[in-house]
Every structure is written in structure tokens, then in C-alpha cells.
């Protein structure tokens, strides 16, 4: 059975593991990032904001209830289905589901929000293109960082334990930080045999770009930056 390393944090890791099992893969969980809540003050909420933008469900999960309560009446534009579901569950009254890609969401909203102020619930570590596109269109973006993304510190023994001492055939990478951490692990002498033949499946070209060109023949990139496309790529390889 093909052993697939799942590097995303919970709760997504277990969800991905179930999908892999359903299609005949053997998932191995080793989160290479984790999200931690940041202190947020309600005073950060811009009084003239007309909408809330969210590109990650983590931004909602880690947002204090007071922040959600202060924003819940504003129209919420979520990047995709799962983020929209999280926004509705948190209490937002009007939630619009986006195209599933942050840059595409920015393009969709740029003209509509030009000259207006918006709240962007987000993480401290994020891809700048979303905000840059909106600001270029004259949108006043007020980011509220509700969480940070950090890399757990694993000893060689901990990694070997997670992998049961056996090599993995493929690894799924969902973020640039996870890609950098994965590359660092693969370079450790004690872990070399576990990752020597591992194929890499990246959610986007931006994530794949973090990896060395020397490993380019082992890297495959999803056609679209969503998990369905990533898993389809994995199934096609098998």
C-alpha cells in the first residue's frame, strides 16, 4: 500500500487521512505546521469597514468571540466553501462563498470594494498577493491577525516514531512553511533513508518553489490550489 505523509495540522489532517484511506492509500500523519492564537483587541476593528474578508478558516477558529460579535453583521466574503461554512458556524449573518482561490477572490471583489474599507481576518504568516491586489484597486484593507503559523520541533527519534521507522512513498505539502520544514527533515542524516525516494505533491507552484531544484523531478504540483486537485494528482501518479 502506498504510504502518504500528511503534513497539514489538525483538524484538516484527520479529514485528509480519511479521504486517503477511502481511496486505498495508507496515511501517515506528521503535522509540519501548527496554528496558535494571537491576542486581538476589539479596538482594531475599523469603524468604517463595510465587509469582512477571510481566506482561511483558521482565522475564524482563532478569532476571539468579541471580534466575531463585532463583525458578524457585516457581509463576509470567504475564499471558498469550507471557509464559508466556518464563517456561518461562527455567527456571520451574510456569507458569500468565493471561487476557492485568494487571488481570484481579490479580483472578484476589487472593483466592487474600490474606495471602501474592509476588515481582513487573517494569520500573521500569509501570502501578500491578496492584499496587494485589493490595495492596488483602491480598497482600504485593515488586517486583523488572529493566529500565527509555527513549525513544531521534531527530534529524529520523534519523526522515526511517527513514521514507524518505515519510508514514505509520497508527501502532501499545503504551505511554504511546511515545504521548508520537510526539506530540512529530509536533509538530516538519520532520516535520509525515510525520504530518499519520497515523491512530493505540492498544493501550488509557490509552495513547490521553496524546494531545491535538485529535487524537481520528484515534485508534482496540483492543477488548482485546492485539496481535490492535489489528491487527484496523487491518484493519477499511483
N, C-alpha and C positions, 0 to 999 in steps of 0.2 A: 504493500500500500504506500502511496506517495505521502511523505511526511512534509507538512506545510507549516512553517513558522509564522504565527500570527503576532505581529509586533504592536498592534494598537492597544490602547488602555481599555479598561472596563468603563462603561458597560458594553461597548462595542465589540470587545474581544470575544466574549462568550457568544454573542449573536453571530459573529463571523464563523466561530468554531462550529456552531450548529449547522450553518449553511454548508460548510466544508464536509462535515460528516454525512449530510444528506446526499451529497454527490460523490461519495466514495473516497474522500481524502482523509488522512489522519492529521488533525490539527494539533499543533504544539504551541502552547501559549507562553510567550515571553514578552511582556509589555516593555517597550523601549522608551516610552514616554509616559508621564502621568500628569494629570492636571490638579492644581491646587488653587483654592480660593484666595482671592486678594481682598484686602479691606477696601470697601467702597463707601463713600459718603453720599447721602442723598443730595447734598448741595451741588454735586457735579451735574445734575440734570438741568440742561438748558431750558429756560422758561419759554423760549420762542420756538422750540422744536415742534415740528408738525408730524413727525413719523419716527419710528424706531426701525433700525436695520440690524439684522442678525445673520451672520454667515456660519455660525457654529452653535450646535445645541449646547455645547459646554458653557457658552456664555450665559445661557439661561439657567442651567443647572447650578452654577456657582453664584448667580446674582442674588444678593440679599432680598428678602421678601419686601422690604421697604422700597427698594428700587423698582421691583416689578409692579408694586402697587402704584407707584408714582407715574409709571409709564403705560399701564395696562389699557387706558382709554385711547391712547394714540394708535393709529394704524400701524401694524407691524408687517414689515416686508422680510420674509425669511428666504434663505438661499434655496431651499428645497423641501421635499416632503417631510423628512424626519425632523428637520429644524422647525418647520411649521407646526408639526404635531407637538413638539416640546413647548413651543410658544403658547399654543392653545391650552395645553395642560397646565401651564404656569399661571394662566389667567388673562392673557391678552384677549381682548374682545373682538378685534378685527385683524385677522391674519391672512396675508396674501402669500401664496406659495410661489417661489421663484423658479427659474429654469434649472437649478441644481448646480450652478457654477457661479462663483462670486463675481468674476469679471463680467459674465453675461448679465447678472443681476444689476451691476453698476450701469451697464449700457442701457438696460431696460428702463432704469429709473432716472438717468441723468437729465434728460430734457424735462421730465415731469417735476423734478425737485430743484431745478436750477433757480438760484436766488433764495432758496429756503434753507432752514436749519434742520438737521436731523440728529438723532442720537444713534450711535453705533455701539451696541453691546458686543464686546469682543475680548480676545485674550491679549496678553502682553506680547506674546510671540505670534505674529501674523504676517501674511503676505501683503506688501504695501500697495499692490496694483489696484485693489478695490477702492481704497480711499483716494488714491491718486486720480483715478478716472472720474470720480464724483467731484473732487475739488477742481479739476480742470474744467468741469461743466458749470462751475459756479455754485456748487452745493456746499453749504457750511456744515461740515461733519464734526460732531463732538463725540469722540470715542470715550467710552466708559469701560475700562479694563476690569473684568470681574474674575479673571483667572490667569494663572501662568502655566506654562508647559515646561516641565523639567525632565531630565533623563535620570532614571534610577541608577544607583551604583551597584553593579553586579560583580562579585568576585568570580574568578574562573570556576571555582567549585560550585557556585550558585548556578551559573549557566549550564555546566555539565549536568547538574541535578535536574534542572528544568527540561533538558533535552534527553534525560535518561542515558546520557553517555553515547547517544547514537547520532549520526549525521542527519541533517535535514536536506530534503531534496529541493525545496523552494521556500522563499521568504516573501511575505507581503509587506510592502512599505507604504505607509499612509502619510508620512510627513518628512520634511527635510531633516528635522532633528533626529527622527528615528533612523533615517538613512545614514547620518553621520555616526550615530551610536553603533549601528550594525557594522559599518565599515571598521570601526575601531575594535569591536569584538573579534571580527574575522582576522584581524592582524595579530591578535595575541597568540603566541606560540602554543600555549596549552589548548587553544580552541581551534587551531588550524584545521585539523582533520574533520571537525564537525561541519565546517563551512567550505571546505575546499571545492566541492562540486555543486554547491548550492546555486540554483537559478534565482534571479531577483526579479520580482514583479512589482513595479512602481505605479502609484496612482497617477503620476503626472511627469512630464519631462523636467519640470523644476525640481522634483524630488530626485529623479534619476541623475540630474546634473551634479548632485552632491558627490556621487560615487566616482571613483577613479576611472579614467578612460581604459585602463588596462583590463578592467572587468566588463567592458562594454558588450562583449559577445555573450555574456551571461545575463544581461539586463533586457527586460521587456517592459514596455510602457503601455498602459491602458489607453484605448482609443478615446475615452472620455474620462474626466476625473471623478468617477463615482465607483462604488464597490461592485456594482453589477458588471460594469465593463472590465474591472480588474479580475473578477472571478471568471468571466467569460474567457479572458486571455489565458488564465491558468488552465481552464478546462481544455482549451484548444491546444495548449502545449502538451498536456498529458496524452 
